Amino acid sequence: MRRHLTLAAIGLTLAGAAFAHTGVKNAAVKARMDGMSAIAAEMKTLGQMAKGDIAFDPVTAKAAAATIAKLAAETPILFEAEEDDPKSEAKAEIWDSFADFTAKSDRLEVLALELSDSIAAERDLASAMKSLGATCQACHKDYREEN
Protein backbone atom coordinates (compact mmCIF):
# COMPACT_ATOMS: atom_id res chain seq x y z
CA MET A 1 0.00 0.00 0.00
CA ARG A 2 2.76 2.43 0.93
CA ARG A 3 4.50 1.74 -2.39
CA HIS A 4 1.34 2.66 -4.28
CA LEU A 5 1.00 5.89 -2.29
CA THR A 6 4.59 6.83 -3.10
CA LEU A 7 4.07 6.12 -6.78
CA ALA A 8 0.79 8.07 -6.76
CA ALA A 9 2.59 11.04 -5.19
CA ILE A 10 5.20 10.92 -7.94
CA GLY A 11 2.40 10.92 -10.54
CA LEU A 12 0.76 13.96 -8.98
CA THR A 13 4.10 15.75 -8.89
CA LEU A 14 4.60 15.09 -12.61
CA ALA A 15 1.13 16.36 -13.48
CA GLY A 16 1.61 19.47 -11.38
CA ALA A 17 5.00 20.18 -12.89
CA ALA A 18 3.66 20.15 -16.44
CA PHE A 19 0.93 22.61 -15.50
CA ALA A 20 3.29 24.87 -13.56
CA HIS A 21 5.57 25.40 -16.58
CA THR A 22 2.86 27.20 -18.54
CA GLY A 23 3.61 30.90 -18.71
CA VAL A 24 7.13 30.89 -17.25
CA LYS A 25 8.88 34.03 -18.50
CA ASN A 26 12.33 33.73 -16.90
CA ALA A 27 14.61 31.48 -18.99
CA ALA A 28 16.73 30.44 -15.99
CA VAL A 29 13.64 29.41 -14.03
CA LYS A 30 12.33 27.53 -17.07
CA ALA A 31 15.66 25.68 -17.37
CA ARG A 32 15.44 24.70 -13.69
CA MET A 33 11.88 23.50 -14.10
CA ASP A 34 12.83 21.53 -17.20
CA GLY A 35 15.68 19.88 -15.27
CA MET A 36 13.38 18.90 -12.43
CA SER A 37 10.79 17.62 -14.92
CA ALA A 38 13.43 15.50 -16.62
CA ILE A 39 14.27 13.89 -13.26
CA ALA A 40 10.57 13.33 -12.63
CA ALA A 41 10.18 11.68 -16.05
CA GLU A 42 12.93 9.18 -15.23
CA MET A 43 11.35 8.56 -11.83
CA LYS A 44 8.07 7.92 -13.64
CA THR A 45 9.74 5.28 -15.82
CA LEU A 46 11.11 3.52 -12.75
CA GLY A 47 7.77 3.85 -10.97
CA GLN A 48 5.85 2.38 -13.89
CA MET A 49 8.20 -0.60 -13.89
CA ALA A 50 7.85 -0.99 -10.13
CA LYS A 51 4.05 -0.98 -10.41
CA GLY A 52 4.09 -3.38 -13.34
CA ASP A 53 2.50 -0.81 -15.66
CA ILE A 54 5.37 -1.37 -18.08
CA ALA A 55 7.62 -4.39 -18.35
CA PHE A 56 10.81 -4.38 -16.32
CA ASP A 57 13.84 -3.80 -18.50
CA PRO A 58 17.18 -3.65 -16.68
CA VAL A 59 18.81 -1.59 -19.43
CA THR A 60 16.06 1.03 -19.31
CA ALA A 61 16.01 1.04 -15.50
CA LYS A 62 19.77 1.51 -15.28
CA ALA A 63 19.64 4.24 -17.92
CA ALA A 64 16.88 6.05 -16.00
CA ALA A 65 18.94 5.96 -12.80
CA ALA A 66 22.06 7.13 -14.68
CA THR A 67 20.10 10.03 -16.18
CA ILE A 68 18.79 11.00 -12.74
CA ALA A 69 22.40 11.03 -11.51
CA LYS A 70 23.52 13.23 -14.42
CA LEU A 71 20.65 15.65 -13.90
CA ALA A 72 21.25 15.76 -10.13
CA ALA A 73 24.86 16.73 -10.81
CA GLU A 74 23.62 19.61 -12.98
CA THR A 75 20.99 20.82 -10.52
CA PRO A 76 23.19 23.12 -8.38
CA ILE A 77 24.44 24.84 -11.56
CA LEU A 78 20.85 25.56 -12.59
CA PHE A 79 20.20 27.20 -9.22
CA GLU A 80 23.43 29.20 -8.84
CA ALA A 81 21.79 32.44 -9.95
CA GLU A 82 19.03 33.62 -7.65
CA GLU A 83 16.41 33.98 -10.38
CA ASP A 84 12.68 34.23 -9.83
CA ASP A 85 9.44 33.99 -11.76
CA PRO A 86 5.84 34.06 -10.55
CA LYS A 87 5.57 30.41 -11.62
CA SER A 88 8.73 29.36 -9.76
CA GLU A 89 8.33 26.81 -6.98
CA ALA A 90 11.82 27.43 -5.62
CA LYS A 91 11.96 28.79 -2.09
CA ALA A 92 14.41 31.56 -1.22
CA GLU A 93 15.91 29.17 1.33
CA ILE A 94 17.80 27.52 -1.54
CA TRP A 95 20.16 30.48 -1.73
CA ASP A 96 20.23 31.01 2.04
CA SER A 97 21.36 27.39 2.49
CA PHE A 98 23.00 26.69 -0.85
CA ALA A 99 25.60 24.32 0.66
CA ASP A 100 22.83 22.13 2.09
CA PHE A 101 20.86 22.31 -1.16
CA THR A 102 23.97 21.22 -3.07
CA ALA A 103 24.65 18.42 -0.58
CA LYS A 104 21.13 17.09 -1.11
CA SER A 105 21.60 17.20 -4.86
CA ASP A 106 24.95 15.43 -4.45
CA ARG A 107 23.23 12.75 -2.37
CA LEU A 108 20.72 12.14 -5.15
CA GLU A 109 23.53 11.91 -7.68
CA VAL A 110 25.48 9.35 -5.62
CA LEU A 111 22.40 7.26 -4.87
CA ALA A 112 21.24 7.27 -8.49
CA LEU A 113 24.74 6.31 -9.69
CA GLU A 114 24.79 3.40 -7.26
CA LEU A 115 21.37 2.31 -8.49
CA SER A 116 22.41 2.60 -12.12
CA ASP A 117 24.97 -0.13 -11.36
CA SER A 118 22.87 -2.27 -9.04
CA ILE A 119 19.37 -2.50 -10.53
CA ALA A 120 19.34 -5.99 -11.99
CA ALA A 121 15.84 -7.32 -11.34
CA GLU A 122 12.33 -6.03 -10.87
CA ARG A 123 12.57 -6.76 -7.14
CA ASP A 124 15.33 -4.11 -6.92
CA LEU A 125 12.94 -1.35 -7.97
CA ALA A 126 10.91 -1.08 -4.77
CA SER A 127 13.92 -0.24 -2.62
CA ALA A 128 15.34 1.96 -5.37
CA MET A 129 12.12 3.96 -5.61
CA LYS A 130 11.91 4.27 -1.84
CA SER A 131 15.48 5.58 -1.61
CA LEU A 132 15.21 7.93 -4.57
CA GLY A 133 11.80 9.19 -3.49
CA ALA A 134 12.98 9.91 0.05
CA THR A 135 16.01 11.77 -1.29
CA CYS A 136 13.87 13.90 -3.60
CA GLN A 137 11.33 14.55 -0.85
CA ALA A 138 14.03 15.68 1.60
CA CYS A 139 15.02 18.44 -0.78
CA HIS A 140 11.48 19.35 -1.82
CA LYS A 141 10.42 19.64 1.83
CA ASP A 142 12.99 22.34 2.48
CA TYR A 143 13.34 24.04 -0.89
CA ARG A 144 10.16 23.72 -2.95
CA GLU A 145 6.90 25.62 -2.55
CA GLU A 146 3.87 23.40 -2.09
CA ASN A 147 1.22 24.23 -4.64
Secondary structure as the mmCIF struct_conf table of DSSP 4:
data_model
#
loop_
_struct_conf.conf_type_id
_struct_conf.id
_struct_conf.beg_label_comp_id
_struct_conf.beg_label_asym_id
_struct_conf.beg_label_seq_id
_struct_conf.end_label_comp_id
_struct_conf.end_label_asym_id
_struct_conf.end_label_seq_id
HELX_RH_AL_P HELX_RH_AL_P1 ARG A 2 ALA A 20
TURN_TY1_P TURN_TY1_P1 HIS A 21 GLY A 23
HELX_RH_AL_P HELX_RH_AL_P2 ALA A 27 LYS A 51
TURN_TY1_P TURN_TY1_P2 GLY A 52 GLY A 52
BEND BEND1 ASP A 53 ILE A 54
HELX_RH_AL_P HELX_RH_AL_P3 PRO A 58 LEU A 78
TURN_TY1_P TURN_TY1_P3 PHE A 79 PHE A 79
BEND BEND2 GLU A 80 ALA A 81
TURN_TY1_P TURN_TY1_P4 PRO A 86 LYS A 87
STRN STRN1 ALA A 90 ALA A 90
TURN_TY1_P TURN_TY1_P5 ALA A 92 ALA A 92
HELX_RH_AL_P HELX_RH_AL_P4 GLU A 93 ASP A 96
TURN_TY1_P TURN_TY1_P6 SER A 97 SER A 97
HELX_RH_AL_P HELX_RH_AL_P5 PHE A 98 SER A 118
BEND BEND3 ALA A 121 ALA A 121
TURN_TY1_P TURN_TY1_P7 GLU A 122 GLU A 122
HELX_RH_AL_P HELX_RH_AL_P6 ARG A 123 TYR A 143
STRN STRN2 ARG A 144 ARG A 144
#
